[in-house]
Amino acid sequence: MTLAVAARAATALGREVTRARRVAGGDLNDAWALELADGGRVFAKTADHVVAGTYEAEAAGLRWLAASGGVTVPDVVGVAPDLLLLSWVDEGRLDAAGEERLGRGLATLHASGASAHGATAPGAPSGLRIGPLELPSQPASSWASCYAEQRLAPVVRIAADRGALPAGASATVERVCARMTALAGPDEPPARLHGDLWSGNVLGDRRGLPVLVDPAAYGGHREVDLAMLALFGRPSPRTLGAYREAHPPADGHEERTALWQLFPLLVHAALFGGGYGARAAAVARRYG
């Protein structure tokens, strides 16, 4: 495996890879640190079974996020159907200035916009890829219809088919979808979203500044990224304060946080099972 990854990376880079070693990289991919003959270092991710277009979509998403000028992401240095190569990030820890910069950067990212709710990054294959899941992602007339029809409805079917939801949960999510226009809050222009902004995808570099990784980028409601940031952790008050100062959320956004968290909870139920299905069902009952 090590030799194979090194050889594939060398071909994609056009540079000699002298060493490959595994590093931490999440639950859905194998991650590698590659050392190059010229002294450089590259991060590589691969997997045994990759949905077609996954790494091409991530590469396009990273470029789209970088083009906003608001956030720092790794540079894409090579991409192939079964391999993604990124510039190496020397990790540190976010300091106070970095936490504030994250908030301001997300505000700039979101304000840079997208062509439509549901639109994916320019150059990305059609559809939204989250690990082995491939979901529809087409320009939609509103965020409410995009979220109900292209996010919740497809993934709840997958989770139910895999036996990951308690009895009655699918019907409850269907009721939430039917009420989405009333639940989604004031209309807003489509924001440019990271799309999978849980705390583990926000790194601190050696300077204490934020670097965002592993996007599932598309156009959507900006509250989605903020809700995801709060799902498996607690964002710094400095981050939230800086965001609100730069781009205040609409009234009632706190009441919608769990609504936007329903989608990633269903995704986790479909992928990992465990208690995620029960958590998703509880959230759905709140809104359905």
C-alpha positions in Angstrom: 0.0 0.0 0.0 2.7 2.5 1.0 4.7 1.9 -2.2 1.6 2.0 -4.3 0.5 5.4 -2.9 4.0 6.8 -3.3 4.1 5.7 -6.9 0.7 7.1 -7.8 1.5 10.4 -6.1 4.8 10.6 -7.9 3.0 10.1 -11.2 0.4 12.8 -10.4 3.0 15.3 -9.2 5.7 14.6 -11.7 8.1 14.6 -8.7 10.0 11.9 -6.8 8.4 10.7 -3.6 11.0 9.4 -1.2 8.8 8.4 1.7 5.1 7.9 2.5 3.7 7.4 6.0 0.2 7.2 7.3 -1.2 10.1 9.3 -4.6 10.8 11.0 -7.1 11.8 8.4 -10.7 11.0 9.3 -13.0 7.9 9.1 -13.6 7.8 5.4 -10.2 8.2 3.8 -6.6 7.0 4.3 -4.3 9.9 4.8 -0.6 10.1 4.1 2.3 12.4 4.6 4.5 12.3 1.5 8.1 13.5 1.6 9.5 14.6 -1.7 13.1 14.4 -3.1 13.3 18.2 -3.1 12.6 18.4 0.6 8.9 19.3 0.3 6.0 17.6 1.9 2.5 16.9 0.6 -0.7 15.6 2.2 -2.4 12.8 0.3 -5.8 11.2 0.8 -7.1 8.1 -0.9 -9.6 5.2 -0.2 -10.2 1.7 -1.4 -13.6 2.5 -2.8 -14.1 6.1 -3.9 -17.3 7.4 -5.5 -16.5 8.7 -8.9 -15.7 12.4 -8.9 -15.2 12.6 -5.1 -11.7 14.0 -5.2 -12.3 16.2 -8.3 -15.3 17.7 -6.4 -13.2 18.4 -3.3 -10.5 20.0 -5.4 -13.0 22.2 -7.1 -14.5 23.1 -3.7 -11.2 24.1 -2.2 -10.4 26.3 -5.2 -13.8 27.9 -4.9 -13.4 28.6 -1.2 -10.0 30.1 -1.7 -11.3 32.3 -4.5 -13.5 34.1 -2.0 -10.5 35.7 -0.3 -12.0 35.1 3.1 -10.5 31.8 4.2 -7.3 29.8 3.9 -7.4 26.3 2.6 -4.7 23.9 1.4 -3.6 24.3 -2.2 -4.5 21.5 -4.6 -1.2 20.2 -6.0 -2.6 17.1 -7.7 -5.8 15.2 -8.3 -6.7 11.9 -9.8 -9.9 9.7 -9.5 -8.4 7.8 -6.6 -6.0 10.3 -5.1 -6.0 13.9 -3.8 -2.8 15.8 -3.1 -2.7 18.9 -1.1 -0.1 21.3 0.3 1.0 20.3 3.8 -0.3 22.2 6.8 2.0 22.4 9.8 -0.6 22.3 12.5 -0.6 24.4 15.6 -3.6 25.8 17.6 -5.9 28.7 17.0 -5.1 31.6 19.1 -7.4 34.5 20.0 -6.6 36.4 16.8 -7.1 33.2 14.8 -10.5 32.7 16.3 -11.6 36.2 15.4 -10.1 35.8 11.9 -12.2 32.6 11.4 -15.4 34.5 12.1 -14.5 37.4 9.8 -13.3 34.9 7.1 -16.5 32.9 7.2 -18.5 36.1 6.9 -16.5 37.0 3.8 -16.8 33.5 2.4 -20.5 33.5 2.8 -20.9 37.0 1.3 -18.9 35.9 -1.8 -22.0 34.0 -2.8 -23.0 31.3 -5.2 -25.0 31.3 -8.4 -27.9 29.5 -6.8 -28.9 27.4 -3.8 -27.7 23.9 -4.5 -25.1 25.0 -7.1 -21.8 23.2 -6.7 -18.3 24.7 -7.2 -17.3 25.7 -10.7 -15.7 22.7 -12.4 -17.1 20.2 -9.9 -18.9 17.1 -11.1 -22.7 17.2 -10.6 -24.0 16.1 -7.3 -22.8 16.5 -3.7 -20.4 13.9 -2.5 -20.0 13.2 1.2 -17.8 10.1 1.6 -19.5 7.2 -0.2 -22.8 9.1 -0.4 -23.8 11.0 -3.6 -26.7 13.4 -3.3 -28.4 15.6 -5.8 -27.3 19.2 -6.0 -28.9 21.3 -8.7 -29.8 25.0 -8.8 -33.0 25.4 -6.8 -35.6 28.2 -6.7 -35.2 28.6 -2.9 -33.1 27.4 0.0 -36.2 25.8 1.6 -36.8 23.6 -1.5 -33.0 22.8 -1.8 -32.8 21.7 1.8 -35.9 19.7 1.8 -35.6 18.0 -1.6 -31.9 17.7 -2.1 -30.6 17.3 1.4 -33.1 15.8 3.8 -35.3 13.7 1.6 -32.5 11.7 -0.2 -30.4 11.1 2.9 -33.3 10.0 5.1 -34.2 7.4 2.6 -30.6 6.1 2.6 -30.5 6.1 6.4 -33.8 4.3 6.6 -32.8 1.7 4.1 -29.7 0.9 6.1 -31.8 0.5 9.3 -30.2 3.4 11.0 -33.3 5.3 12.1 -35.9 4.5 14.9 -39.4 3.6 13.9 -41.4 6.6 12.7 -38.4 8.8 12.1 -38.7 8.9 8.3 -42.3 10.1 8.5 -41.3 12.8 10.9 -38.6 14.0 8.6 -41.1 14.0 5.7 -43.3 16.3 7.8 -40.3 18.6 8.4 -39.7 18.7 4.6 -43.4 19.6 4.0 -43.1 22.5 6.5 -39.7 23.8 5.3 -40.9 27.0 3.7 -42.3 28.1 7.0 -39.3 26.8 9.0 -36.4 28.1 6.9 -36.6 31.8 8.0 -36.2 34.9 5.9 -35.0 34.5 2.3 -31.3 35.3 1.8 -29.1 35.2 -1.3 -27.2 31.9 -1.7 -24.0 31.9 0.4 -20.8 30.1 -0.6 -20.7 27.3 2.0 -17.9 25.1 3.2 -20.6 22.5 3.6 -19.0 20.3 6.3 -17.7 22.8 8.8 -17.5 20.7 11.9 -14.8 21.6 14.4 -12.4 18.9 13.1 -12.3 20.5 9.7 -11.0 23.8 11.2 -7.2 23.5 11.7 -4.9 26.0 13.3 -1.6 26.5 11.7 1.8 27.2 13.4 0.9 30.9 13.4 -2.4 30.3 15.2 -4.5 31.1 12.1 -7.4 29.0 10.7 -7.1 26.6 7.8 -10.3 24.9 6.5 -10.1 21.4 5.1 -12.4 18.7 3.7 -15.2 20.8 2.2 -18.4 19.6 0.6 -18.9 23.0 -1.0 -22.1 24.3 -2.5 -24.5 27.3 -2.5 -26.9 27.4 0.4 -28.0 29.2 3.6 -25.1 30.7 5.6 -26.6 29.5 8.9 -25.8 26.0 7.8 -22.0 26.4 8.3 -22.5 28.1 11.7 -24.9 25.3 12.8 -22.4 22.6 11.7 -19.6 24.4 13.6 -21.7 24.0 16.8 -22.8 20.4 16.2 -19.8 18.5 17.5 -18.1 21.2 19.5 -18.6 24.7 20.8 -17.3 27.5 18.6 -15.3 30.2 20.3 -17.3 33.3 21.4 -14.6 35.3 19.6 -15.4 33.5 16.3 -19.2 34.1 16.6 -18.7 37.7 17.8 -16.5 38.5 14.8 -18.9 36.8 12.4 -21.9 38.7 13.8 -20.1 42.0 13.7 -19.2 41.5 10.0 -22.4 39.8 8.8 -25.2 39.7 11.4 -27.5 36.6 11.1 -31.2 37.1 10.6 -33.6 37.2 13.5 -34.5 33.8 14.8 -31.3 32.1 13.7 -30.8 30.4 17.0 -34.2 28.6 16.6 -33.0 27.3 13.2 -29.7 25.9 14.4 -31.0 22.4 15.1 -32.9 22.4 11.9 -29.7 22.7 9.9 -28.0 20.1 12.1 -30.6 17.6 11.1 -28.9 17.0 7.7 -25.5 16.1 9.1 -27.0 14.0 11.8 -28.9 12.0 9.1 -25.6 11.7 7.1 -23.8 10.3 10.2 -26.7 7.9 10.8 -26.4 6.6 7.3 -22.6 6.3 7.4 -21.9 5.2 10.9 -25.2 4.1 12.6 -24.9 4.2 16.4 -26.8 6.9 18.2 -27.0 9.3 15.4 -30.3 8.1 14.2 -31.9 8.7 17.5 -30.4 12.2 17.7 -31.8 13.0 14.2 -35.2 11.7 15.1 -35.3 13.9 18.2 -34.4 17.0 16.2 -37.0 16.1 13.6 -39.7 15.8 16.2 -38.9 19.3 17.3 -39.8 20.7 13.9 -42.2 18.2 12.5 
